[in-house]
């Protein structure tokens, strides 16, 4: 039921925008267009295309260089400051085996909520 309440407004907005598109398309049918009106239209199309290509290029570059990887890795743990009553900035030693690593992360994990 909750999913229906979330999806229903999305489909309502989609239907309204499609209706508005058809009304606008039919209202502009047969309207004269001057040659000077084609210049901004072509510039808008070209700039939109260039912007889309540039953003896609940045997406591929960041993916190939590893910028989209996870911030932390379980194979190479980051050192954290010890949790003490004082502000101790000394880092804890890293785990030397996968078992120690698993135990250390299990101790630091927040409690999990019960799910249905």
Backbone as XML, in Angstrom:
<?xml version="1.0"?>
<chain id="A" units="angstrom">
  <residue number="1" name="UNK">
    <atom name="N" x="0.821" y="-1.195" z="0.000"/>
    <atom name="CA" x="0.000" y="0.000" z="0.000"/>
    <atom name="C" x="0.868" y="1.264" z="0.000"/>
  </residue>
  <residue number="2" name="UNK">
    <atom name="N" x="1.962" y="1.217" z="0.790"/>
    <atom name="CA" x="2.840" y="2.386" z="0.838"/>
    <atom name="C" x="3.482" y="2.646" z="-0.512"/>
  </residue>
  <residue number="3" name="UNK">
    <atom name="N" x="3.841" y="1.565" z="-1.209"/>
    <atom name="CA" x="4.479" y="1.706" z="-2.510"/>
    <atom name="C" x="3.526" y="2.365" z="-3.509"/>
  </residue>
  <residue number="4" name="UNK">
    <atom name="N" x="2.250" y="2.009" z="-3.446"/>
    <atom name="CA" x="1.253" y="2.609" z="-4.339"/>
    <atom name="C" x="1.140" y="4.097" z="-4.057"/>
  </residue>
  <residue number="5" name="UNK">
    <atom name="N" x="1.154" y="4.464" z="-2.775"/>
    <atom name="CA" x="1.062" y="5.878" z="-2.420"/>
    <atom name="C" x="2.297" y="6.662" z="-2.855"/>
  </residue>
  <residue number="6" name="UNK">
    <atom name="N" x="3.432" y="5.989" z="-2.987"/>
    <atom name="CA" x="4.640" y="6.662" z="-3.456"/>
    <atom name="C" x="4.680" y="6.765" z="-4.981"/>
  </residue>
  <residue number="7" name="UNK">
    <atom name="N" x="4.203" y="5.741" z="-5.674"/>
    <atom name="CA" x="4.299" y="5.692" z="-7.128"/>
    <atom name="C" x="3.164" y="6.460" z="-7.797"/>
  </residue>
  <residue number="8" name="UNK">
    <atom name="N" x="2.002" y="6.524" z="-7.165"/>
    <atom name="CA" x="0.841" y="7.188" z="-7.759"/>
    <atom name="C" x="1.105" y="8.656" z="-8.111"/>
  </residue>
  <residue number="9" name="UNK">
    <atom name="N" x="1.699" y="9.471" z="-7.239"/>
    <atom name="CA" x="1.986" y="10.858" z="-7.635"/>
    <atom name="C" x="2.969" y="10.962" z="-8.807"/>
  </residue>
  <residue number="10" name="UNK">
    <atom name="N" x="3.911" y="10.041" z="-8.899"/>
    <atom name="CA" x="4.869" y="10.068" z="-10.000"/>
    <atom name="C" x="4.149" y="9.859" z="-11.331"/>
  </residue>
  <residue number="11" name="UNK">
    <atom name="N" x="3.238" y="8.881" z="-11.378"/>
    <atom name="CA" x="2.487" y="8.645" z="-12.603"/>
    <atom name="C" x="1.524" y="9.792" z="-12.902"/>
  </residue>
  <residue number="12" name="UNK">
    <atom name="N" x="0.997" y="10.431" z="-11.863"/>
    <atom name="CA" x="0.117" y="11.585" z="-12.074"/>
    <atom name="C" x="0.907" y="12.744" z="-12.709"/>
  </residue>
  <residue number="13" name="UNK">
    <atom name="N" x="2.096" y="12.995" z="-12.218"/>
    <atom name="CA" x="2.940" y="14.058" z="-12.786"/>
    <atom name="C" x="3.342" y="13.705" z="-14.211"/>
  </residue>
  <residue number="14" name="UNK">
    <atom name="N" x="3.664" y="12.447" z="-14.468"/>
    <atom name="CA" x="4.015" y="12.012" z="-15.820"/>
    <atom name="C" x="2.843" y="12.217" z="-16.778"/>
  </residue>
  <residue number="15" name="UNK">
    <atom name="N" x="1.644" y="11.840" z="-16.355"/>
    <atom name="CA" x="0.463" y="12.028" z="-17.206"/>
    <atom name="C" x="0.179" y="13.491" z="-17.459"/>
  </residue>
  <residue number="16" name="UNK">
    <atom name="N" x="0.318" y="14.335" z="-16.438"/>
    <atom name="CA" x="0.094" y="15.766" z="-16.598"/>
    <atom name="C" x="1.114" y="16.381" z="-17.550"/>
  </residue>
  <residue number="17" name="UNK">
    <atom name="N" x="2.364" y="15.967" z="-17.438"/>
    <atom name="CA" x="3.390" y="16.525" z="-18.328"/>
    <atom name="C" x="3.183" y="16.052" z="-19.771"/>
  </residue>
  <residue number="18" name="UNK">
    <atom name="N" x="2.747" y="14.814" z="-19.974"/>
    <atom name="CA" x="2.446" y="14.352" z="-21.330"/>
    <atom name="C" x="1.261" y="15.120" z="-21.922"/>
  </residue>
  <residue number="19" name="UNK">
    <atom name="N" x="0.236" y="15.349" z="-21.109"/>
    <atom name="CA" x="-0.915" y="16.130" z="-21.571"/>
    <atom name="C" x="-0.471" y="17.547" z="-21.956"/>
  </residue>
  <residue number="20" name="UNK">
    <atom name="N" x="0.365" y="18.179" z="-21.123"/>
    <atom name="CA" x="0.845" y="19.538" z="-21.395"/>
    <atom name="C" x="1.689" y="19.574" z="-22.671"/>
  </residue>
  <residue number="21" name="UNK">
    <atom name="N" x="2.466" y="18.524" z="-22.910"/>
    <atom name="CA" x="3.277" y="18.444" z="-24.117"/>
    <atom name="C" x="2.391" y="18.386" z="-25.362"/>
  </residue>
  <residue number="22" name="UNK">
    <atom name="N" x="1.349" y="17.579" z="-25.323"/>
    <atom name="CA" x="0.450" y="17.458" z="-26.475"/>
    <atom name="C" x="-0.281" y="18.764" z="-26.728"/>
  </residue>
  <residue number="23" name="UNK">
    <atom name="N" x="-0.759" y="19.421" z="-25.670"/>
    <atom name="CA" x="-1.462" y="20.700" z="-25.828"/>
    <atom name="C" x="-0.512" y="21.741" z="-26.426"/>
  </residue>
  <residue number="24" name="UNK">
    <atom name="N" x="0.712" y="21.809" z="-25.942"/>
    <atom name="CA" x="1.679" y="22.769" z="-26.478"/>
    <atom name="C" x="2.052" y="22.469" z="-27.915"/>
  </residue>
  <residue number="25" name="UNK">
    <atom name="N" x="2.174" y="21.199" z="-28.246"/>
    <atom name="CA" x="2.530" y="20.805" z="-29.608"/>
    <atom name="C" x="1.424" y="21.200" z="-30.582"/>
  </residue>
  <residue number="26" name="UNK">
    <atom name="N" x="0.181" y="20.954" z="-30.191"/>
    <atom name="CA" x="-0.942" y="21.293" z="-31.069"/>
    <atom name="C" x="-1.153" y="22.795" z="-31.157"/>
  </residue>
  <residue number="27" name="UNK">
    <atom name="N" x="-0.854" y="23.545" z="-30.108"/>
    <atom name="CA" x="-1.026" y="24.997" z="-30.135"/>
    <atom name="C" x="-0.013" y="25.654" z="-31.064"/>
  </residue>
  <residue number="28" name="UNK">
    <atom name="N" x="1.163" y="25.085" z="-31.189"/>
    <atom name="CA" x="2.203" y="25.669" z="-32.033"/>
    <atom name="C" x="2.178" y="25.168" z="-33.456"/>
  </residue>
  <residue number="29" name="UNK">
    <atom name="N" x="1.204" y="24.348" z="-33.803"/>
    <atom name="CA" x="1.140" y="23.771" z="-35.146"/>
    <atom name="C" x="0.836" y="24.844" z="-36.178"/>
  </residue>
  <residue number="30" name="UNK">
    <atom name="N" x="1.646" y="24.910" z="-37.203"/>
    <atom name="CA" x="1.436" y="25.864" z="-38.287"/>
    <atom name="C" x="1.924" y="27.266" z="-37.988"/>
  </residue>
  <residue number="31" name="UNK">
    <atom name="N" x="2.584" y="27.485" z="-36.863"/>
    <atom name="CA" x="3.082" y="28.818" z="-36.533"/>
    <atom name="C" x="4.306" y="29.115" z="-37.398"/>
  </residue>
  <residue number="32" name="UNK">
    <atom name="N" x="4.382" y="30.319" z="-37.946"/>
    <atom name="CA" x="5.541" y="30.656" z="-38.783"/>
    <atom name="C" x="6.795" y="30.833" z="-37.934"/>
  </residue>
  <residue number="33" name="UNK">
    <atom name="N" x="7.932" y="30.437" z="-38.495"/>
    <atom name="CA" x="9.201" y="30.578" z="-37.804"/>
    <atom name="C" x="10.167" y="31.326" z="-38.714"/>
  </residue>
  <residue number="34" name="UNK">
    <atom name="N" x="10.695" y="32.423" z="-38.191"/>
    <atom name="CA" x="11.619" y="33.247" z="-38.976"/>
    <atom name="C" x="12.980" y="32.560" z="-39.060"/>
  </residue>
  <residue number="35" name="UNK">
    <atom name="N" x="13.751" y="32.893" z="-40.094"/>
    <atom name="CA" x="15.109" y="32.314" z="-40.176"/>
    <atom name="C" x="15.981" y="32.668" z="-38.970"/>
  </residue>
  <residue number="36" name="UNK">
    <atom name="N" x="15.768" y="33.833" z="-38.372"/>
    <atom name="CA" x="16.569" y="34.229" z="-37.210"/>
    <atom name="C" x="16.215" y="33.398" z="-35.976"/>
  </residue>
  <residue number="37" name="UNK">
    <atom name="N" x="15.058" y="32.746" z="-35.976"/>
    <atom name="CA" x="14.672" y="31.911" z="-34.837"/>
    <atom name="C" x="15.400" y="30.572" z="-34.827"/>
  </residue>
  <residue number="38" name="UNK">
    <atom name="N" x="15.950" y="30.191" z="-35.968"/>
    <atom name="CA" x="16.648" y="28.906" z="-36.031"/>
    <atom name="C" x="18.009" y="28.964" z="-35.344"/>
  </residue>
  <residue number="39" name="UNK">
    <atom name="N" x="18.630" y="30.140" z="-35.290"/>
    <atom name="CA" x="19.964" y="30.273" z="-34.684"/>
    <atom name="C" x="19.943" y="29.911" z="-33.197"/>
  </residue>
  <residue number="40" name="UNK">
    <atom name="N" x="19.055" y="30.496" z="-32.376"/>
    <atom name="CA" x="19.052" y="30.095" z="-30.958"/>
    <atom name="C" x="18.646" y="28.632" z="-30.759"/>
  </residue>
  <residue number="41" name="UNK">
    <atom name="N" x="17.754" y="28.145" z="-31.631"/>
    <atom name="CA" x="17.341" y="26.755" z="-31.502"/>
    <atom name="C" x="18.515" y="25.811" z="-31.763"/>
  </residue>
  <residue number="42" name="UNK">
    <atom name="N" x="19.271" y="26.054" z="-32.818"/>
    <atom name="CA" x="20.420" y="25.212" z="-33.145"/>
    <atom name="C" x="21.493" y="25.339" z="-32.069"/>
  </residue>
  <residue number="43" name="UNK">
    <atom name="N" x="21.737" y="26.564" z="-31.565"/>
    <atom name="CA" x="22.729" y="26.746" z="-30.499"/>
    <atom name="C" x="22.317" y="25.984" z="-29.236"/>
  </residue>
  <residue number="44" name="UNK">
    <atom name="N" x="21.048" y="26.021" z="-28.903"/>
    <atom name="CA" x="20.570" y="25.288" z="-27.733"/>
    <atom name="C" x="20.752" y="23.787" z="-27.890"/>
  </residue>
  <residue number="45" name="UNK">
    <atom name="N" x="20.451" y="23.277" z="-29.072"/>
    <atom name="CA" x="20.614" y="21.841" z="-29.320"/>
    <atom name="C" x="22.082" y="21.446" z="-29.251"/>
  </residue>
  <residue number="46" name="UNK">
    <atom name="N" x="22.946" y="22.227" z="-29.898"/>
    <atom name="CA" x="24.377" y="21.897" z="-29.917"/>
    <atom name="C" x="24.984" y="21.992" z="-28.525"/>
  </residue>
  <residue number="47" name="UNK">
    <atom name="N" x="24.668" y="23.057" z="-27.782"/>
    <atom name="CA" x="25.236" y="23.206" z="-26.434"/>
    <atom name="C" x="24.733" y="22.114" z="-25.493"/>
  </residue>
  <residue number="48" name="UNK">
    <atom name="N" x="23.479" y="21.727" z="-25.624"/>
    <atom name="CA" x="22.954" y="20.634" z="-24.800"/>
    <atom name="C" x="23.668" y="19.331" z="-25.122"/>
  </residue>
  <residue number="49" name="UNK">
    <atom name="N" x="23.904" y="19.071" z="-26.404"/>
    <atom name="CA" x="24.605" y="17.869" z="-26.821"/>
    <atom name="C" x="26.052" y="17.873" z="-26.300"/>
  </residue>
  <residue number="50" name="UNK">
    <atom name="N" x="26.734" y="19.009" z="-26.401"/>
    <atom name="CA" x="28.123" y="19.120" z="-25.919"/>
    <atom name="C" x="28.170" y="18.927" z="-24.404"/>
  </residue>
  <residue number="51" name="UNK">
    <atom name="N" x="27.237" y="19.521" z="-23.686"/>
    <atom name="CA" x="27.190" y="19.366" z="-22.235"/>
    <atom name="C" x="26.966" y="17.903" z="-21.849"/>
  </residue>
  <residue number="52" name="UNK">
    <atom name="N" x="26.041" y="17.229" z="-22.522"/>
    <atom name="CA" x="25.798" y="15.813" z="-22.246"/>
    <atom name="C" x="27.010" y="14.958" z="-22.532"/>
  </residue>
  <residue number="53" name="UNK">
    <atom name="N" x="27.692" y="15.203" z="-23.650"/>
    <atom name="CA" x="28.910" y="14.446" z="-23.979"/>
    <atom name="C" x="30.013" y="14.713" z="-22.962"/>
  </residue>
  <residue number="54" name="UNK">
    <atom name="N" x="30.172" y="15.957" z="-22.541"/>
    <atom name="CA" x="31.199" y="16.289" z="-21.555"/>
    <atom name="C" x="30.945" y="15.620" z="-20.218"/>
  </residue>
  <residue number="55" name="UNK">
    <atom name="N" x="29.688" y="15.612" z="-19.779"/>
    <atom name="CA" x="29.372" y="14.963" z="-18.509"/>
    <atom name="C" x="29.567" y="13.449" z="-18.593"/>
  </residue>
  <residue number="56" name="UNK">
    <atom name="N" x="29.213" y="12.856" z="-19.719"/>
    <atom name="CA" x="29.433" y="11.413" z="-19.882"/>
    <atom name="C" x="30.930" y="11.101" z="-19.925"/>
  </residue>
  <residue number="57" name="UNK">
    <atom name="N" x="31.724" y="11.961" z="-20.558"/>
    <atom name="CA" x="33.171" y="11.755" z="-20.580"/>
    <atom name="C" x="33.738" y="11.822" z="-19.163"/>
  </residue>
  <residue number="58" name="UNK">
    <atom name="N" x="33.290" y="12.789" z="-18.363"/>
    <atom name="CA" x="33.747" y="12.872" z="-16.977"/>
    <atom name="C" x="33.348" y="11.636" z="-16.181"/>
  </residue>
  <residue number="59" name="UNK">
    <atom name="N" x="32.162" y="11.105" z="-16.459"/>
    <atom name="CA" x="31.710" y="9.902" z="-15.777"/>
    <atom name="C" x="32.616" y="8.719" z="-16.096"/>
  </residue>
  <residue number="60" name="UNK">
    <atom name="N" x="32.949" y="8.533" z="-17.378"/>
    <atom name="CA" x="33.823" y="7.427" z="-17.762"/>
    <atom name="C" x="35.238" y="7.616" z="-17.233"/>
  </residue>
  <residue number="61" name="UNK">
    <atom name="N" x="35.744" y="8.838" z="-17.269"/>
    <atom name="CA" x="37.096" y="9.095" z="-16.766"/>
    <atom name="C" x="37.177" y="8.802" z="-15.273"/>
  </residue>
  <residue number="62" name="UNK">
    <atom name="N" x="36.194" y="9.277" z="-14.502"/>
    <atom name="CA" x="36.227" y="9.047" z="-13.055"/>
    <atom name="C" x="36.073" y="7.570" z="-12.733"/>
  </residue>
  <residue number="63" name="UNK">
    <atom name="N" x="35.298" y="6.852" z="-13.526"/>
    <atom name="CA" x="35.130" y="5.421" z="-13.286"/>
    <atom name="C" x="36.419" y="4.660" z="-13.589"/>
  </residue>
  <residue number="64" name="UNK">
    <atom name="N" x="37.088" y="4.990" z="-14.668"/>
    <atom name="CA" x="38.307" y="4.268" z="-15.055"/>
    <atom name="C" x="39.490" y="4.584" z="-14.149"/>
  </residue>
  <residue number="65" name="UNK">
    <atom name="N" x="39.515" y="5.760" z="-13.566"/>
    <atom name="CA" x="40.623" y="6.127" z="-12.677"/>
    <atom name="C" x="40.378" y="5.692" z="-11.238"/>
  </residue>
  <residue number="66" name="UNK">
    <atom name="N" x="39.221" y="5.102" z="-10.962"/>
    <atom name="CA" x="38.964" y="4.572" z="-9.629"/>
    <atom name="C" x="38.348" y="5.550" z="-8.665"/>
  </residue>
  <residue number="67" name="UNK">
    <atom name="N" x="37.886" y="6.710" z="-9.137"/>
    <atom name="CA" x="37.279" y="7.678" z="-8.236"/>
    <atom name="C" x="35.904" y="7.226" z="-7.744"/>
  </residue>
  <residue number="68" name="UNK">
    <atom name="N" x="35.286" y="6.252" z="-8.404"/>
    <atom name="CA" x="33.960" y="5.798" z="-8.025"/>
    <atom name="C" x="33.991" y="4.594" z="-7.095"/>
  </residue>
  <residue number="69" name="UNK">
    <atom name="N" x="35.162" y="4.191" z="-6.664"/>
    <atom name="CA" x="35.270" y="3.042" z="-5.775"/>
    <atom name="C" x="34.803" y="3.422" z="-4.376"/>
  </residue>
  <residue number="70" name="UNK">
    <atom name="N" x="34.639" y="2.414" z="-3.535"/>
    <atom name="CA" x="34.200" y="2.642" z="-2.161"/>
    <atom name="C" x="35.238" y="3.473" z="-1.409"/>
  </residue>
  <residue number="71" name="UNK">
    <atom name="N" x="34.779" y="4.225" z="-0.443"/>
    <atom name="CA" x="35.673" y="5.092" z="0.311"/>
    <atom name="C" x="36.606" y="4.278" z="1.207"/>
  </residue>
  <residue number="72" name="UNK">
    <atom name="N" x="36.134" y="3.164" z="1.730"/>
    <atom name="CA" x="36.980" y="2.305" z="2.557"/>
    <atom name="C" x="36.953" y="0.904" z="1.983"/>
  </residue>
  <residue number="73" name="UNK">
    <atom name="N" x="37.963" y="0.162" z="2.307"/>
    <atom name="CA" x="38.075" y="-1.204" z="1.822"/>
    <atom name="C" x="38.351" y="-2.118" z="3.004"/>
  </residue>
  <residue number="74" name="UNK">
    <atom name="N" x="37.756" y="-3.308" z="3.000"/>
    <atom name="CA" x="37.991" y="-4.239" z="4.091"/>
    <atom name="C" x="39.340" y="-4.939" z="3.951"/>
  </residue>
  <residue number="75" name="UNK">
    <atom name="N" x="39.945" y="-4.879" z="2.777"/>
    <atom name="CA" x="41.243" y="-5.513" z="2.613"/>
    <atom name="C" x="42.372" y="-4.626" z="3.120"/>
  </residue>
  <residue number="76" name="UNK">
    <atom name="N" x="42.188" y="-3.334" z="3.090"/>
    <atom name="CA" x="43.182" y="-2.392" z="3.597"/>
    <atom name="C" x="42.494" y="-1.455" z="4.577"/>
  </residue>
  <residue number="77" name="UNK">
    <atom name="N" x="42.413" y="-1.838" z="5.846"/>
    <atom name="CA" x="41.661" y="-1.034" z="6.804"/>
    <atom name="C" x="42.341" y="0.300" z="7.093"/>
  </residue>
  <residue number="78" name="UNK">
    <atom name="N" x="41.525" y="1.286" z="7.347"/>
    <atom name="CA" x="42.051" y="2.583" z="7.762"/>
    <atom name="C" x="42.238" y="2.550" z="9.271"/>
  </residue>
  <residue number="79" name="UNK">
    <atom name="N" x="43.223" y="3.265" z="9.751"/>
    <atom name="CA" x="43.428" y="3.338" z="11.196"/>
    <atom name="C" x="42.530" y="4.421" z="11.756"/>
  </residue>
  <residue number="80" name="UNK">
    <atom name="N" x="41.981" y="4.146" z="12.909"/>
    <atom name="CA" x="41.094" y="5.096" z="13.577"/>
    <atom name="C" x="41.695" y="5.461" z="14.931"/>
  </residue>
  <residue number="81" name="UNK">
    <atom name="N" x="41.362" y="6.633" z="15.433"/>
    <atom name="CA" x="41.828" y="6.967" z="16.778"/>
    <atom name="C" x="41.157" y="6.060" z="17.806"/>
  </residue>
  <residue number="82" name="UNK">
    <atom name="N" x="41.870" y="5.790" z="18.894"/>
    <atom name="CA" x="41.300" y="4.959" z="19.945"/>
    <atom name="C" x="40.155" y="5.708" z="20.601"/>
  </residue>
  <residue number="83" name="UNK">
    <atom name="N" x="39.160" y="4.940" z="21.036"/>
    <atom name="CA" x="38.026" y="5.549" z="21.727"/>
    <atom name="C" x="38.305" y="5.504" z="23.227"/>
  </residue>
  <residue number="84" name="UNK">
    <atom name="N" x="38.698" y="6.629" z="23.753"/>
    <atom name="CA" x="38.955" y="6.725" z="25.189"/>
    <atom name="C" x="38.211" y="7.946" z="25.708"/>
  </residue>
  <residue number="85" name="UNK">
    <atom name="N" x="38.288" y="8.130" z="27.010"/>
    <atom name="CA" x="37.619" y="9.269" z="27.614"/>
    <atom name="C" x="38.286" y="10.580" z="27.243"/>
  </residue>
  <residue number="86" name="UNK">
    <atom name="N" x="39.567" y="10.554" z="26.955"/>
    <atom name="CA" x="40.264" y="11.782" z="26.583"/>
    <atom name="C" x="40.385" y="11.855" z="25.069"/>
  </residue>
  <residue number="87" name="UNK">
    <atom name="N" x="40.832" y="12.958" z="24.590"/>
    <atom name="CA" x="41.030" y="13.142" z="23.151"/>
    <atom name="C" x="42.386" y="12.579" z="22.764"/>
  </residue>
  <residue number="88" name="UNK">
    <atom name="N" x="42.433" y="11.286" z="22.539"/>
    <atom name="CA" x="43.663" y="10.607" z="22.180"/>
    <atom name="C" x="43.727" y="10.520" z="20.660"/>
  </residue>
  <residue number="89" name="UNK">
    <atom name="N" x="44.725" y="11.087" z="20.057"/>
    <atom name="CA" x="44.848" y="11.101" z="18.612"/>
    <atom name="C" x="45.779" y="10.030" z="18.079"/>
  </residue>
  <residue number="90" name="UNK">
    <atom name="N" x="46.200" y="9.101" z="18.930"/>
    <atom name="CA" x="47.073" y="8.028" z="18.475"/>
    <atom name="C" x="46.253" y="6.989" z="17.735"/>
  </residue>
  <residue number="91" name="UNK">
    <atom name="N" x="46.761" y="6.514" z="16.622"/>
    <atom name="CA" x="46.045" y="5.528" z="15.816"/>
    <atom name="C" x="46.266" y="4.132" z="16.374"/>
  </residue>
  <residue number="92" name="UNK">
    <atom name="N" x="45.255" y="3.289" z="16.233"/>
    <atom name="CA" x="45.380" y="1.894" z="16.644"/>
    <atom name="C" x="46.200" y="1.136" z="15.612"/>
  </residue>
  <residue number="93" name="UNK">
    <atom name="N" x="46.889" y="0.089" z="16.015"/>
    <atom name="CA" x="47.631" y="-0.707" z="15.028"/>
    <atom name="C" x="46.661" y="-1.437" z="14.103"/>
  </residue>
  <residue number="94" name="UNK">
    <atom name="N" x="47.081" y="-1.659" z="12.878"/>
    <atom name="CA" x="46.233" y="-2.344" z="11.911"/>
    <atom name="C" x="46.224" y="-3.838" z="12.201"/>
  </residue>
  <residue number="95" name="UNK">
    <atom name="N" x="45.190" y="-4.506" z="11.727"/>
    <atom name="CA" x="45.062" y="-5.952" z="11.931"/>
    <atom name="C" x="46.078" y="-6.672" z="11.052"/>
  </residue>
  <residue number="96" name="UNK">
    <atom name="N" x="46.636" y="-7.761" z="11.588"/>
    <atom name="CA" x="47.640" y="-8.488" z="10.818"/>
    <atom name="C" x="47.053" y="-9.690" z="10.096"/>
  </residue>
  <residue number="97" name="UNK">
    <atom name="N" x="45.834" y="-10.096" z="10.429"/>
    <atom name="CA" x="45.224" y="-11.243" z="9.755"/>
    <atom name="C" x="43.759" y="-10.920" z="9.450"/>
  </residue>
  <residue number="98" name="UNK">
    <atom name="N" x="43.156" y="-11.638" z="8.509"/>
    <atom name="CA" x="41.743" y="-11.395" z="8.194"/>
    <atom name="C" x="40.823" y="-11.650" z="9.383"/>
  </residue>
  <residue number="99" name="UNK">
    <atom name="N" x="41.184" y="-12.608" z="10.258"/>
    <atom name="CA" x="40.344" y="-12.885" z="11.424"/>
    <atom name="C" x="40.342" y="-11.690" z="12.376"/>
  </residue>
  <residue number="100" name="UNK">
    <atom name="N" x="41.526" y="-11.119" z="12.608"/>
    <atom name="CA" x="41.609" y="-9.951" z="13.473"/>
    <atom name="C" x="40.830" y="-8.786" z="12.857"/>
  </residue>
  <residue number="101" name="UNK">
    <atom name="N" x="40.933" y="-8.645" z="11.555"/>
    <atom name="CA" x="40.213" y="-7.586" z="10.866"/>
    <atom name="C" x="38.712" y="-7.760" z="11.022"/>
  </residue>
  <residue number="102" name="UNK">
    <atom name="N" x="38.206" y="-8.997" z="10.849"/>
    <atom name="CA" x="36.777" y="-9.253" z="10.986"/>
    <atom name="C" x="36.325" y="-8.985" z="12.414"/>
  </residue>
  <residue number="103" name="UNK">
    <atom name="N" x="37.123" y="-9.397" z="13.392"/>
    <atom name="CA" x="36.748" y="-9.158" z="14.785"/>
    <atom name="C" x="36.751" y="-7.676" z="15.116"/>
  </residue>
  <residue number="104" name="UNK">
    <atom name="N" x="37.714" y="-6.948" z="14.574"/>
    <atom name="CA" x="37.786" y="-5.528" z="14.870"/>
    <atom name="C" x="36.588" y="-4.786" z="14.298"/>
  </residue>
  <residue number="105" name="UNK">
    <atom name="N" x="36.199" y="-5.136" z="13.056"/>
    <atom name="CA" x="35.047" y="-4.461" z="12.458"/>
    <atom name="C" x="33.753" y="-4.901" z="13.120"/>
  </residue>
  <residue number="106" name="UNK">
    <atom name="N" x="33.687" y="-6.123" z="13.620"/>
    <atom name="CA" x="32.480" y="-6.579" z="14.311"/>
    <atom name="C" x="32.305" y="-5.820" z="15.613"/>
  </residue>
  <residue number="107" name="UNK">
    <atom name="N" x="33.426" y="-5.502" z="16.289"/>
    <atom name="CA" x="33.329" y="-4.751" z="17.540"/>
    <atom name="C" x="32.897" y="-3.312" z="17.293"/>
  </residue>
  <residue number="108" name="UNK">
    <atom name="N" x="33.287" y="-2.723" z="16.162"/>
    <atom name="CA" x="32.985" y="-1.328" z="15.876"/>
    <atom name="C" x="31.614" y="-1.135" z="15.238"/>
  </residue>
  <residue number="109" name="UNK">
    <atom name="N" x="30.956" y="-2.221" z="14.830"/>
    <atom name="CA" x="29.697" y="-2.097" z="14.086"/>
    <atom name="C" x="28.589" y="-1.592" z="15.006"/>
  </residue>
  <residue number="110" name="UNK">
    <atom name="N" x="27.743" y="-0.709" z="14.492"/>
    <atom name="CA" x="26.616" y="-0.250" z="15.312"/>
    <atom name="C" x="25.576" y="-1.358" z="15.431"/>
  </residue>
  <residue number="111" name="UNK">
    <atom name="N" x="24.745" y="-1.314" z="16.467"/>
    <atom name="CA" x="23.724" y="-2.346" z="16.595"/>
    <atom name="C" x="22.729" y="-2.279" z="15.452"/>
  </residue>
  <residue number="112" name="UNK">
    <atom name="N" x="22.268" y="-3.440" z="14.991"/>
    <atom name="CA" x="21.352" y="-3.477" z="13.871"/>
    <atom name="C" x="19.920" y="-3.518" z="14.373"/>
  </residue>
  <residue number="113" name="UNK">
    <atom name="N" x="19.032" y="-2.879" z="13.578"/>
    <atom name="CA" x="17.611" y="-2.894" z="13.912"/>
    <atom name="C" x="16.988" y="-4.179" z="13.389"/>
  </residue>
  <residue number="114" name="UNK">
    <atom name="N" x="15.907" y="-4.571" z="14.028"/>
    <atom name="CA" x="15.168" y="-5.737" z="13.561"/>
    <atom name="C" x="14.395" y="-5.342" z="12.310"/>
  </residue>
  <residue number="115" name="UNK">
    <atom name="N" x="14.466" y="-6.175" z="11.267"/>
    <atom name="CA" x="13.746" y="-5.890" z="10.016"/>
    <atom name="C" x="12.701" y="-6.959" z="9.792"/>
  </residue>
  <residue number="116" name="UNK">
    <atom name="N" x="11.720" y="-6.612" z="8.991"/>
    <atom name="CA" x="10.657" y="-7.566" z="8.677"/>
    <atom name="C" x="11.002" y="-8.376" z="7.484"/>
  </residue>
</chain>
